[in-house]
Amino acid sequence: MISPAPEERRPPPGRSPSIGYLDFYAQVAAAQLADWAPPTPSRVLDLSDDGPQWARQLAAAGHAVLHVDRPGSQPDAGATVPGITTVKADCNALDWLADGCVDAVLAEGQALSRCLATEQTCRELFRVLRPGGRLLLVVDSLVTGLARLADQGRWAELADVPFADCVLVPQEDGGISRCFRPEELAALLVDSGMQVQWVRSRTVLTLAAVDRALDHGQPTAMAVLLRTELALAAEREGEASGLHLVASARRPV
């Protein structure tokens, strides 16, 4: 199982995460990707903006990966890995790709949360997928948005969230992140033409619960936490308890 380097993991807002929690989060993400990935060698478009680790995992499984690297970002090591082709491009403008040219699309990190025209991007993802092709995407949840607004002391904006059609939250680097409710994300995918298979929280177990379990020092603690997390996430589809939402969808045949 491939785990991202510490600088490539996505910490939750608020309390600083422990190294143990970061390892747990990375292993959950890698396991979810392994479970979702096509069973046979396929052409995969990787729009993930948090490093090349997911492209490397897919390439190691035998897939041909087209990894989109943002203009201005540092060159990544994935460019030299067999099975990965890296291009510098804006993941929000995919008109350089032909219709139905890929079997699957992966959008990890904040690639779609930072894309404020998410509806148009999802329509483009539908276009480049072949009929029957699959999509796995990750976005910031409403829980993350509320936590960030509270951390920033934006109480007026926090009070407006229940009445907002679209929740946009400032990031520490000056960018904007769009945060989603599960039903909002599902509706967006349906409107783009996709068949939604499921929408889940990335993690159900809390930072505190994971840290307490790992603090006991049992050698099997991480494996038990991982099995528990994956089982709980599948049972609690559509809930918004996690910091990030993961959605799986297909283009109809």
DADA-V421823 format. One record per residue. PHI is phi in whole degrees, -180 to 180 (* if undefined). PSI is psi in whole degrees, 0 to 359 (NA if undefined). BURIAL is + if it has 9 or more other ideal C-beta (glycine too) atoms within 8 Angstrom, else -. Layout:
BEGIN
PHI & PSI & BURIAL
PHI & PSI & BURIAL
END
This chain:
BEGIN
* & 134 & -
-97 & 128 & -
-114 & 136 & -
-65 & 157 & +
-65 & 156 & -
-53 & 322 & -
-71 & 349 & -
-98 & 355 & -
-86 & 161 & +
-106 & 103 & -
-74 & 150 & -
-72 & 156 & +
-70 & 165 & -
84 & 234 & -
-57 & 135 & -
-68 & 131 & -
-77 & 151 & +
-80 & 164 & +
-60 & 322 & -
-61 & 318 & +
-68 & 321 & +
-62 & 319 & +
-62 & 317 & +
-61 & 312 & +
-60 & 315 & +
-63 & 320 & +
-70 & 325 & +
-62 & 313 & +
-61 & 317 & +
-65 & 321 & +
-67 & 320 & +
-64 & 320 & +
-66 & 317 & +
-62 & 322 & +
-70 & 326 & -
-82 & 328 & -
-56 & 146 & +
-55 & 145 & +
-75 & 342 & -
-122 & 158 & -
-52 & 129 & -
-141 & 166 & +
-92 & 119 & +
-120 & 129 & +
-93 & 120 & +
-108 & 110 & +
-99 & 6 & +
-58 & 138 & +
-108 & 14 & +
-114 & 31 & +
111 & 173 & +
-90 & 8 & +
-63 & 326 & +
-73 & 322 & +
-61 & 320 & +
-64 & 319 & +
-63 & 317 & +
-67 & 318 & +
-64 & 322 & +
-64 & 335 & -
-87 & 3 & -
100 & 7 & -
-90 & 153 & +
-93 & 116 & +
-111 & 130 & +
-104 & 104 & +
-96 & 121 & +
-91 & 119 & +
-106 & 131 & +
-63 & 141 & +
-59 & 137 & -
90 & 349 & -
-79 & 161 & -
-70 & 144 & -
-58 & 139 & -
-108 & 159 & +
-69 & 342 & -
-63 & 340 & +
-65 & 338 & +
-103 & 5 & -
-87 & 129 & +
-57 & 137 & -
95 & 353 & +
-118 & 127 & +
-110 & 123 & -
-107 & 132 & +
-127 & 146 & -
-89 & 116 & -
-162 & 163 & +
-87 & 120 & -
-69 & 350 & +
-90 & 356 & -
-132 & 96 & -
-108 & 24 & +
-69 & 350 & -
-80 & 353 & -
-99 & 141 & -
-76 & 159 & -
-61 & 138 & -
59 & 33 & +
-91 & 350 & -
-129 & 156 & +
-90 & 337 & +
-156 & 154 & +
-130 & 133 & +
-118 & 132 & +
-133 & 84 & +
-89 & 178 & +
69 & 223 & +
-115 & 25 & +
-56 & 317 & +
-92 & 332 & +
-67 & 327 & +
-84 & 354 & +
-93 & 104 & +
-73 & 337 & -
-95 & 57 & -
-62 & 325 & +
-60 & 314 & +
-66 & 320 & -
-63 & 319 & +
-66 & 326 & +
-66 & 324 & +
-67 & 322 & +
-64 & 321 & +
-60 & 318 & +
-65 & 317 & +
-80 & 344 & +
-76 & 140 & +
-72 & 157 & +
-55 & 129 & -
90 & 353 & -
-69 & 159 & +
-119 & 156 & +
-131 & 135 & +
-128 & 122 & +
-134 & 154 & +
-126 & 136 & +
-136 & 161 & +
-70 & 139 & +
-88 & 170 & +
-62 & 327 & +
-58 & 316 & +
-64 & 317 & +
-60 & 316 & +
-63 & 319 & +
-64 & 318 & +
-66 & 318 & +
-62 & 319 & +
-66 & 317 & +
-59 & 326 & -
-88 & 358 & -
68 & 27 & -
-91 & 72 & +
-70 & 324 & -
-64 & 315 & -
-65 & 322 & -
-62 & 319 & +
-68 & 335 & -
-83 & 346 & -
-55 & 316 & +
-60 & 339 & -
-106 & 1 & -
-87 & 138 & -
-77 & 332 & -
-144 & 126 & -
-103 & 112 & +
-113 & 129 & -
-126 & 130 & +
-64 & 143 & +
-104 & 164 & +
-63 & 332 & -
-88 & 7 & -
94 & 352 & -
-80 & 180 & -
-123 & 137 & +
-117 & 134 & +
-93 & 127 & +
-110 & 139 & +
-118 & 146 & +
-85 & 152 & -
-57 & 315 & +
-68 & 329 & -
-67 & 316 & -
-65 & 317 & +
-62 & 317 & +
-65 & 322 & -
-62 & 317 & +
-68 & 319 & +
-62 & 317 & +
-64 & 334 & -
-82 & 353 & +
108 & 358 & -
-80 & 156 & +
-99 & 116 & -
-81 & 126 & +
-89 & 315 & -
-166 & 157 & -
-129 & 125 & +
-136 & 161 & +
-71 & 141 & +
-60 & 314 & +
-134 & 143 & +
-101 & 318 & +
-66 & 137 & +
-81 & 164 & -
-56 & 315 & +
-64 & 318 & -
-65 & 318 & -
-65 & 315 & +
-63 & 319 & +
-63 & 317 & -
-65 & 318 & +
-72 & 331 & +
-65 & 337 & -
-71 & 342 & -
78 & 13 & -
-70 & 135 & -
-59 & 331 & -
-93 & 3 & -
-59 & 314 & +
-64 & 317 & +
-64 & 319 & -
-66 & 317 & +
-60 & 318 & +
-64 & 313 & +
-62 & 318 & -
-63 & 315 & +
-60 & 312 & +
-65 & 323 & +
-70 & 318 & -
-66 & 318 & +
-61 & 320 & +
-67 & 327 & -
-78 & 338 & -
-115 & 45 & +
-63 & 143 & +
86 & 352 & -
-82 & 156 & +
-117 & 31 & +
-77 & 338 & -
-87 & 169 & +
-78 & 335 & +
-135 & 147 & +
-105 & 141 & +
-119 & 133 & +
-128 & 140 & +
-118 & 132 & +
-146 & 164 & +
-131 & 151 & +
-84 & 128 & +
-58 & 149 & -
-71 & NA & -
END
